[in-house]
Amino acid sequence: GGKWPHKKKTPRPFSCAKLHPIAALKHFHPKAEFTAVCTYHVNEGSAHVYSVVIEDVGYQGEGTTSKVAKAVAAAKALEGIQALDYDKVEVVADYNQQKEIVLKRIQEWQSNQAAKEGRKRKSA
């Protein structure tokens, strides 16, 4: 038989290590909602910017797919709430590189729009 009044184990704190950033964030904030800030489509592909609000603070992520953008936002939110091992979450993309690509695509989209507007004015 077991010894009866056994000591209660203190629950191990939840660690983000090796988890997908979105999965880790959902542990702390199951109701966290990702909102599309903007989506741009250019010849090279698309650019997505998503945000998530945790405890009245907004975190924004940029990516070439909506999933990467959400993951970046989630990773930033985990850091913001100082989640345990937030720096050890699964790295789903090179976040700085993603941001550069996204910003370049947004600029390209904007210059395409400006060019279209210019053509419209000439023909009017």
Long-range contacts (C-beta under 8 A, 24 or more apart in sequence): 13-84, 14-83, 14-84, 15-84, 15-85, 15-88, 16-78, 16-83, 16-84, 16-85, 16-86, 16-88, 16-89, 17-85, 17-88, 17-89, 18-88, 18-89, 18-90, 19-89, 19-90, 20-71, 20-89, 20-90, 20-92, 21-71, 21-72, 21-74, 21-75, 21-78, 21-89, 21-90, 21-92, 22-70, 22-71, 22-74, 24-74, 24-78, 24-83, 24-86, 24-89, 25-52, 25-54, 25-74, 25-77, 25-78, 25-83, 28-54, 28-78, 28-81, 28-83, 29-54, 29-77, 32-74, 32-77, 34-70, 34-73, 34-74, 36-66, 38-106, 39-66, 40-105, 40-106, 40-109, 41-109, 42-105, 42-108, 42-109, 42-112, 43-108, 44-105, 44-108, 45-105, 46-105, 47-101, 47-102, 47-103, 47-105, 47-106, 47-109, 48-102, 49-102, 52-77, 54-80, 54-81, 55-81, 61-95, 62-98, 62-99, 62-102, 62-103, 63-93, 63-98, 63-102, 64-98, 64-101, 64-102, 64-105, 67-92, 68-92, 68-93, 68-98, 69-98, 69-102, 72-98, 72-99
